[in-house]
Amino acid sequence: MIYVVFVEPESPGNIGFLARSMKNFGFFDLVLINPCEIGEEAYYYAMHAKDIITNCKIYDTLPEFIDHEKIDFNIGTTGTAGGSYNVSRIAITPEQFAESLNINGNIAILFGREGNGLSNEEISLCDVIVTIPTHEAYPIMNISHAAAIIFYEMFKQKKNYTFEGLEEATASEKTALIDDMNNIIQDLGYPPHKRKIASVVFRRIIGRAFISGREAHTLKGVLRRIKRGMKGNGGI
């Protein structure tokens, strides 16, 4: 089980925003450590994630939660990795964390206070530290924004949505398009050096386009019609 833990939240609005981010990416177990008064504001900003707040667990201290829920693995989050904290391990990015995560037992993702984050003592309880690279002009992110990035990276690893008709074209489908275009370019009577340039340009366009299988099929039909039309008119 994965617990999302908000340590001493100071704003009910941020509790609501965090719950909303959780539900966006399929996380439902919220824990609040010594929170502010939750109130209607939290439910208002949670929108359709009110149930996460209603069902959240509340503890007085982080060690109490860890002991009671028998947490096997604690993941700390910080915006100042290696700064004032005495962290004896390298902070990793959300992507690195998600790729290496193997859910076996109870896992807690810890988010600190809006103003001061996690304390040195709380950081010392963590097995892994995750940080999000940001611009030095404003390196500290709002908790719900940071959480959404981490949740998204985790979500990508466990869920792969495919949309009907939007699967990316295969390598063979792309090659077939390029071959068809090369044949058309040749039939147009381009000089050899211009044929090469035109072919390279088309190949690059197809490579950058993230063209879908359906789009590749449609484009292939268009190129074939062009080729047939050219032959019917005796070439161009």
N, C-alpha and C positions, 0 to 999 in steps of 0.2 A: 504494500500500500504506500502511496505517496501522499504525505501531508504537506500542505502549504502553510507555513508558520509566519505570522506577522507579530514581531516582538514589540510590545508597548506602542501600538499605533496611537498617534496623537490626534488624528482627524477621522471622524466617521465617514467622511466622503471618500477617503482613500481606502477604507475597508470595503466600501461599496464598489469602487473602481477595481480593486483587486479581485473581488468575487466575480465581477463581470469578465475580467481577463481569464480567470480560472475556467469559467464555463465555456468561454470561446474555444478553449483548447482541450476540453475534456477532463479537467481536474475539479474534484468536488469536495475534498476534505480540507476544510479551513480550520486552522487553530490560531487563536488569539491569546497572546501572553500579556496579562495585566493591561487590558485595553482601556481606552477612553470609553465614555458612555457611547454605546452604539447608536441608538436613537433612529429616528425616521430618515435622517439624511443618508445614512449608510444604505438603507433599503431603496431610497430614491435613486441613488447613483448606481446601484447594482442592476437596475432595470429588470431583465428577465432572469437574473441570478440571485433573486431574493432568497431562494431556498438554501443556497449555500451559506448565507448568513444565519438563517434560522437554525440550520443544523450544525453550525460551527461549535467547536469545543473551546472552552476558556480555561486557562491555567494561570496561576499566580506567578510562576517562574518557569524559565526554560528548563532547568534541570528536573523540575517536577514533571513537566510534560514528557521529557525524554525517558525518564524512569517509568512513568505510568503506562505510556504507550509502547514501551520496549522498542525504542528506535535503534535500528542497526547501523544506520548511516546518516550522518548529518552533512548537509551541503550549505555552506555559508555564502552569502552574496555581499559584495562590497564594491563601492565605487572608487576606493582608494587602496587598491591592493599594494602591499609592500610599503605603504606610507607610514602612518603612526602605529600600525599593528605589528606585533611581533609574530609574524606568520612564518613558520618554518617550512613552508612548501610553496611551490609556484602556483599562482592563481591561473586558472584556465578560462577560456572563453566559453560562452553558452554552447557553441557548436561542438567544441571539444568535449565538453561535459556530456552533452546529449549522445554523441557518438560512442562514448565509452561507458554509458550508463547500462548496467545490467540489473534490472529490478529483481531483487531476491531478498525478501524481508521487508521491514518497514523503513521508509526513507523520508527524511524531513528536509524541505528546502526552506531555509531561514532568511527572512527579510527583516532588516533592522528598522529602527525608528526613522521617521521622516527627516529629522534634524541631524541626528548623530550616528545613524546606522547601528551596526552591531558593536558591542563593546569588545575590548581585548579578551575579556574572560569568556564571552560568548563565542568569539572567533576560535578560542582555544578548544572549544567543544566540537569543532567541525572537523570532518575528515577530508573535505575538499573545499576549496574556495573558488567561487566563480565571479568573474568580473567582466563587464562589458566595455570594450574600448570606445572611448568618446573623445570629442574634441577638447583640447585643453582650455578653450575659452569658457566652457561650461561642462565640466566632466561629470557632475552628479545628476543622475536621472531621477525623475519621479518614480516612486515605487511601482505603480501600476504599469508604467511604460517599460521599466526594466523587467518586471515579471512577465509581461507579454512576450518580450524577446526570448526569454529563457523558456517559457511554455511553448512557444512556437517551434523552437529548435527541438524540444523533446517530442512535440507532436509529430514533426516530420519523420522521426525515427519509427514511430509506432503506427502511423496512419498514412496511407498513400492513396489519395483520391485520384481517380481517373474519370474524365468527363467524356461521355459518349460523343464520338466524332471528333474529339480534340486530342487524340493520341498523337504524339510527334511522329512525323514520317520516318520510316526506317532508312538506313543507309542505302539500301538497294533502290528504294523509291526515289531518293534524292539523286542517285547516280543515273537512274533512268531519265529523269528530267534534264540533267546536264547533257546526257547523250543526245536527247531529242533536240535541245537547243543548239548543240554543236552541229548537228546535221542541217538545221535551218540556216545557221551562220554560213556553213560551207556552201549551201545551195544559193545563198545570196550573192556569191561571187566575191566575197571579201578577200583582199590580199592576205597571204599567210600570216604576216605579222599582226594584222588587225583581227584576224580570226582568233589568234592566240589571246590577244588582249580582251576581246569580247567574251571569250570562253572563261577566262579567269574572273572577270567581273561578275558574270552570271553565277559562277560557282561560289564566289564570296557572298553574293546576295542570298543564295539558297542556304548557305552555311549560317548566316546571321539571322535568318528569318524565323527560326524555330517553327518551320512550316508543319502543319498537321497532316496526317495521312489523307484526310478528306480533301484538304487543299491541294496536296500533291496530285491526287487522282484527277481533280478538276483541271488543274494547270496542265497536266499531261494531255488531257483531252483537247484543250485549247491549242497546244503546240502541234498535236497531230492534225487538227483541222487546218492550221496555218500551213503545214507542210503539204497536205493534200490540195489546198487552194493554190499554192505556188505551182505545183505540178500541173494542175488543171489549166493554169494560165500560161504554161510554158516557161515558168520561172520568172524571176524579176531581174 
